[in-house]
């Protein structure tokens, strides 16, 4: 099993260098669905399945990321007050299909 970001996803392409997984030197190699498949097949693995799972995030975190990516000062201003407000702690499920779990086995 490999869990990695999908740099070919619409969300990663939309965010560009502001994609939340673009954090060198932690992440120095990025894969798309095609490139991870090619690399694993060349290494002698057979792809079983590729899944995209979302996660639960707080409104505060969502606004933080949106203000960074979109560079809209009003979002950051509102967000700075959200932790003091119960609304900032409200969580919702989101899936941008930008993190993939690849299941493979040795051929």
PyMOL CGO cylinders between C-alpha atoms (Angstrom):
from pymol import cmd
from pymol.cgo import CYLINDER

trace = [
    CYLINDER, 0.00, 0.00, 0.00, 1.22, 3.48, -0.90, 0.3, 1, 1, 1, 1, 1, 1,
    CYLINDER, 1.22, 3.48, -0.90, -0.45, 6.68, 0.30, 0.3, 1, 1, 1, 1, 1, 1,
    CYLINDER, -0.45, 6.68, 0.30, 0.61, 9.77, -1.64, 0.3, 1, 1, 1, 1, 1, 1,
    CYLINDER, 0.61, 9.77, -1.64, -0.67, 13.01, -3.06, 0.3, 1, 1, 1, 1, 1, 1,
    CYLINDER, -0.67, 13.01, -3.06, -1.92, 13.07, -6.64, 0.3, 1, 1, 1, 1, 1, 1,
    CYLINDER, -1.92, 13.07, -6.64, -0.26, 16.04, -8.32, 0.3, 1, 1, 1, 1, 1, 1,
    CYLINDER, -0.26, 16.04, -8.32, -2.36, 15.36, -11.41, 0.3, 1, 1, 1, 1, 1, 1,
    CYLINDER, -2.36, 15.36, -11.41, -5.65, 15.92, -9.57, 0.3, 1, 1, 1, 1, 1, 1,
    CYLINDER, -5.65, 15.92, -9.57, -7.77, 18.91, -10.50, 0.3, 1, 1, 1, 1, 1, 1,
    CYLINDER, -7.77, 18.91, -10.50, -7.32, 20.32, -7.00, 0.3, 1, 1, 1, 1, 1, 1,
    CYLINDER, -7.32, 20.32, -7.00, -3.51, 20.10, -7.05, 0.3, 1, 1, 1, 1, 1, 1,
    CYLINDER, -3.51, 20.10, -7.05, -3.43, 21.71, -10.49, 0.3, 1, 1, 1, 1, 1, 1,
    CYLINDER, -3.43, 21.71, -10.49, -5.82, 24.45, -9.34, 0.3, 1, 1, 1, 1, 1, 1,
    CYLINDER, -5.82, 24.45, -9.34, -3.70, 25.22, -6.25, 0.3, 1, 1, 1, 1, 1, 1,
    CYLINDER, -3.70, 25.22, -6.25, -0.36, 25.03, -8.06, 0.3, 1, 1, 1, 1, 1, 1,
    CYLINDER, -0.36, 25.03, -8.06, 2.54, 25.88, -5.77, 0.3, 1, 1, 1, 1, 1, 1,
    CYLINDER, 2.54, 25.88, -5.77, 0.06, 26.67, -2.98, 0.3, 1, 1, 1, 1, 1, 1,
    CYLINDER, 0.06, 26.67, -2.98, -1.21, 23.06, -2.83, 0.3, 1, 1, 1, 1, 1, 1,
    CYLINDER, -1.21, 23.06, -2.83, -1.10, 22.03, 0.84, 0.3, 1, 1, 1, 1, 1, 1,
    CYLINDER, -1.10, 22.03, 0.84, 1.18, 19.04, 0.07, 0.3, 1, 1, 1, 1, 1, 1,
    CYLINDER, 1.18, 19.04, 0.07, 3.82, 21.30, -1.52, 0.3, 1, 1, 1, 1, 1, 1,
    CYLINDER, 3.82, 21.30, -1.52, 5.98, 21.44, 1.57, 0.3, 1, 1, 1, 1, 1, 1,
    CYLINDER, 5.98, 21.44, 1.57, 9.63, 20.89, 0.67, 0.3, 1, 1, 1, 1, 1, 1,
    CYLINDER, 9.63, 20.89, 0.67, 11.76, 19.28, 1.96, 0.3, 1, 1, 1, 1, 1, 1,
    CYLINDER, 11.76, 19.28, 1.96, 9.10, 16.98, 3.44, 0.3, 1, 1, 1, 1, 1, 1,
    CYLINDER, 9.10, 16.98, 3.44, 7.66, 16.14, 0.03, 0.3, 1, 1, 1, 1, 1, 1,
    CYLINDER, 7.66, 16.14, 0.03, 10.24, 16.20, -2.74, 0.3, 1, 1, 1, 1, 1, 1,
    CYLINDER, 10.24, 16.20, -2.74, 8.72, 13.74, -5.22, 0.3, 1, 1, 1, 1, 1, 1,
    CYLINDER, 8.72, 13.74, -5.22, 5.17, 13.94, -6.51, 0.3, 1, 1, 1, 1, 1, 1,
    CYLINDER, 5.17, 13.94, -6.51, 3.16, 11.40, -8.45, 0.3, 1, 1, 1, 1, 1, 1,
    CYLINDER, 3.16, 11.40, -8.45, 0.07, 11.46, -10.59, 0.3, 1, 1, 1, 1, 1, 1,
    CYLINDER, 0.07, 11.46, -10.59, -2.17, 8.44, -10.96, 0.3, 1, 1, 1, 1, 1, 1,
    CYLINDER, -2.17, 8.44, -10.96, -0.29, 7.54, -14.16, 0.3, 1, 1, 1, 1, 1, 1,
    CYLINDER, -0.29, 7.54, -14.16, 3.25, 8.04, -12.84, 0.3, 1, 1, 1, 1, 1, 1,
    CYLINDER, 3.25, 8.04, -12.84, 2.70, 6.05, -9.62, 0.3, 1, 1, 1, 1, 1, 1,
    CYLINDER, 2.70, 6.05, -9.62, 1.19, 3.24, -11.68, 0.3, 1, 1, 1, 1, 1, 1,
    CYLINDER, 1.19, 3.24, -11.68, 4.15, 3.30, -14.12, 0.3, 1, 1, 1, 1, 1, 1,
    CYLINDER, 4.15, 3.30, -14.12, 6.73, 3.34, -11.30, 0.3, 1, 1, 1, 1, 1, 1,
    CYLINDER, 6.73, 3.34, -11.30, 5.15, 0.43, -9.46, 0.3, 1, 1, 1, 1, 1, 1,
    CYLINDER, 5.15, 0.43, -9.46, 4.71, -1.67, -12.62, 0.3, 1, 1, 1, 1, 1, 1,
    CYLINDER, 4.71, -1.67, -12.62, 8.38, -1.06, -13.54, 0.3, 1, 1, 1, 1, 1, 1,
    CYLINDER, 8.38, -1.06, -13.54, 9.34, -2.18, -10.03, 0.3, 1, 1, 1, 1, 1, 1,
    CYLINDER, 9.34, -2.18, -10.03, 7.48, -5.44, -10.56, 0.3, 1, 1, 1, 1, 1, 1,
    CYLINDER, 7.48, -5.44, -10.56, 4.18, -4.69, -8.85, 0.3, 1, 1, 1, 1, 1, 1,
    CYLINDER, 4.18, -4.69, -8.85, 0.66, -5.31, -10.07, 0.3, 1, 1, 1, 1, 1, 1,
    CYLINDER, 0.66, -5.31, -10.07, -1.82, -2.54, -9.24, 0.3, 1, 1, 1, 1, 1, 1,
    CYLINDER, -1.82, -2.54, -9.24, -4.86, -3.89, -7.42, 0.3, 1, 1, 1, 1, 1, 1,
    CYLINDER, -4.86, -3.89, -7.42, -6.76, -0.70, -6.74, 0.3, 1, 1, 1, 1, 1, 1,
    CYLINDER, -6.76, -0.70, -6.74, -6.42, 3.07, -6.40, 0.3, 1, 1, 1, 1, 1, 1,
    CYLINDER, -6.42, 3.07, -6.40, -8.74, 4.87, -4.00, 0.3, 1, 1, 1, 1, 1, 1,
    CYLINDER, -8.74, 4.87, -4.00, -9.31, 8.48, -3.05, 0.3, 1, 1, 1, 1, 1, 1,
    CYLINDER, -9.31, 8.48, -3.05, -10.55, 9.07, 0.48, 0.3, 1, 1, 1, 1, 1, 1,
    CYLINDER, -10.55, 9.07, 0.48, -11.60, 12.36, 1.91, 0.3, 1, 1, 1, 1, 1, 1,
    CYLINDER, -11.60, 12.36, 1.91, -11.41, 13.53, 5.48, 0.3, 1, 1, 1, 1, 1, 1,
    CYLINDER, -11.41, 13.53, 5.48, -13.28, 15.52, 8.09, 0.3, 1, 1, 1, 1, 1, 1,
    CYLINDER, -13.28, 15.52, 8.09, -11.99, 19.08, 8.45, 0.3, 1, 1, 1, 1, 1, 1,
    CYLINDER, -11.99, 19.08, 8.45, -13.03, 22.02, 10.57, 0.3, 1, 1, 1, 1, 1, 1,
    CYLINDER, -13.03, 22.02, 10.57, -14.41, 25.16, 8.98, 0.3, 1, 1, 1, 1, 1, 1,
    CYLINDER, -14.41, 25.16, 8.98, -11.43, 26.99, 10.52, 0.3, 1, 1, 1, 1, 1, 1,
    CYLINDER, -11.43, 26.99, 10.52, -8.95, 24.73, 8.69, 0.3, 1, 1, 1, 1, 1, 1,
    CYLINDER, -8.95, 24.73, 8.69, -10.90, 24.97, 5.43, 0.3, 1, 1, 1, 1, 1, 1,
    CYLINDER, -10.90, 24.97, 5.43, -10.89, 28.78, 5.61, 0.3, 1, 1, 1, 1, 1, 1,
    CYLINDER, -10.89, 28.78, 5.61, -7.19, 28.83, 6.48, 0.3, 1, 1, 1, 1, 1, 1,
    CYLINDER, -7.19, 28.83, 6.48, -6.35, 26.76, 3.39, 0.3, 1, 1, 1, 1, 1, 1,
    CYLINDER, -6.35, 26.76, 3.39, -8.76, 28.69, 1.18, 0.3, 1, 1, 1, 1, 1, 1,
    CYLINDER, -8.76, 28.69, 1.18, -7.31, 32.03, 2.29, 0.3, 1, 1, 1, 1, 1, 1,
    CYLINDER, -7.31, 32.03, 2.29, -3.80, 30.78, 1.48, 0.3, 1, 1, 1, 1, 1, 1,
    CYLINDER, -3.80, 30.78, 1.48, -4.66, 29.33, -1.93, 0.3, 1, 1, 1, 1, 1, 1,
    CYLINDER, -4.66, 29.33, -1.93, -7.03, 32.07, -3.08, 0.3, 1, 1, 1, 1, 1, 1,
    CYLINDER, -7.03, 32.07, -3.08, -5.25, 34.97, -1.37, 0.3, 1, 1, 1, 1, 1, 1,
    CYLINDER, -5.25, 34.97, -1.37, -8.53, 36.58, -0.28, 0.3, 1, 1, 1, 1, 1, 1,
    CYLINDER, -8.53, 36.58, -0.28, -7.88, 38.77, 2.80, 0.3, 1, 1, 1, 1, 1, 1,
    CYLINDER, -7.88, 38.77, 2.80, -11.53, 38.71, 3.89, 0.3, 1, 1, 1, 1, 1, 1,
    CYLINDER, -11.53, 38.71, 3.89, -11.35, 34.92, 4.42, 0.3, 1, 1, 1, 1, 1, 1,
    CYLINDER, -11.35, 34.92, 4.42, -8.34, 35.30, 6.68, 0.3, 1, 1, 1, 1, 1, 1,
    CYLINDER, -8.34, 35.30, 6.68, -10.00, 38.13, 8.61, 0.3, 1, 1, 1, 1, 1, 1,
    CYLINDER, -10.00, 38.13, 8.61, -13.11, 36.04, 9.24, 0.3, 1, 1, 1, 1, 1, 1,
    CYLINDER, -13.11, 36.04, 9.24, -10.98, 32.99, 10.04, 0.3, 1, 1, 1, 1, 1, 1,
    CYLINDER, -10.98, 32.99, 10.04, -9.05, 34.86, 12.72, 0.3, 1, 1, 1, 1, 1, 1,
    CYLINDER, -9.05, 34.86, 12.72, -12.33, 35.18, 14.63, 0.3, 1, 1, 1, 1, 1, 1,
    CYLINDER, -12.33, 35.18, 14.63, -13.58, 31.64, 13.92, 0.3, 1, 1, 1, 1, 1, 1,
    CYLINDER, -13.58, 31.64, 13.92, -11.66, 29.85, 16.73, 0.3, 1, 1, 1, 1, 1, 1,
    CYLINDER, -11.66, 29.85, 16.73, -13.53, 32.02, 19.22, 0.3, 1, 1, 1, 1, 1, 1,
    CYLINDER, -13.53, 32.02, 19.22, -16.78, 31.01, 17.59, 0.3, 1, 1, 1, 1, 1, 1,
    CYLINDER, -16.78, 31.01, 17.59, -18.39, 27.55, 17.69, 0.3, 1, 1, 1, 1, 1, 1,
    CYLINDER, -18.39, 27.55, 17.69, -18.86, 27.77, 13.92, 0.3, 1, 1, 1, 1, 1, 1,
    CYLINDER, -18.86, 27.77, 13.92, -15.09, 27.52, 13.34, 0.3, 1, 1, 1, 1, 1, 1,
    CYLINDER, -15.09, 27.52, 13.34, -15.10, 24.11, 15.01, 0.3, 1, 1, 1, 1, 1, 1,
    CYLINDER, -15.10, 24.11, 15.01, -17.88, 22.69, 12.85, 0.3, 1, 1, 1, 1, 1, 1,
    CYLINDER, -17.88, 22.69, 12.85, -16.52, 19.79, 10.79, 0.3, 1, 1, 1, 1, 1, 1,
    CYLINDER, -16.52, 19.79, 10.79, -17.52, 18.55, 7.37, 0.3, 1, 1, 1, 1, 1, 1,
    CYLINDER, -17.52, 18.55, 7.37, -16.35, 15.80, 5.05, 0.3, 1, 1, 1, 1, 1, 1,
    CYLINDER, -16.35, 15.80, 5.05, -14.38, 16.87, 2.00, 0.3, 1, 1, 1, 1, 1, 1,
    CYLINDER, -14.38, 16.87, 2.00, -12.73, 14.91, -0.79, 0.3, 1, 1, 1, 1, 1, 1,
    CYLINDER, -12.73, 14.91, -0.79, -10.72, 16.74, -3.46, 0.3, 1, 1, 1, 1, 1, 1,
    CYLINDER, -10.72, 16.74, -3.46, -9.41, 13.45, -4.90, 0.3, 1, 1, 1, 1, 1, 1,
    CYLINDER, -9.41, 13.45, -4.90, -5.86, 14.74, -4.40, 0.3, 1, 1, 1, 1, 1, 1,
    CYLINDER, -5.86, 14.74, -4.40, -4.60, 12.05, -2.03, 0.3, 1, 1, 1, 1, 1, 1,
    CYLINDER, -4.60, 12.05, -2.03, -4.54, 8.49, -3.33, 0.3, 1, 1, 1, 1, 1, 1,
    CYLINDER, -4.54, 8.49, -3.33, -4.08, 5.13, -1.70, 0.3, 1, 1, 1, 1, 1, 1,
    CYLINDER, -4.08, 5.13, -1.70, -2.54, 2.63, -4.10, 0.3, 1, 1, 1, 1, 1, 1,
    CYLINDER, -2.54, 2.63, -4.10, -2.86, -1.08, -3.37, 0.3, 1, 1, 1, 1, 1, 1,
    CYLINDER, -2.86, -1.08, -3.37, -0.34, -3.23, -5.23, 0.3, 1, 1, 1, 1, 1, 1,
    CYLINDER, -0.34, -3.23, -5.23, 1.28, -6.62, -4.89, 0.3, 1, 1, 1, 1, 1, 1,
    CYLINDER, 1.28, -6.62, -4.89, 4.52, -8.05, -6.18, 0.3, 1, 1, 1, 1, 1, 1,
    CYLINDER, 4.52, -8.05, -6.18, 3.96, -9.80, -9.53, 0.3, 1, 1, 1, 1, 1, 1,
]
cmd.load_cgo(trace, "trace")
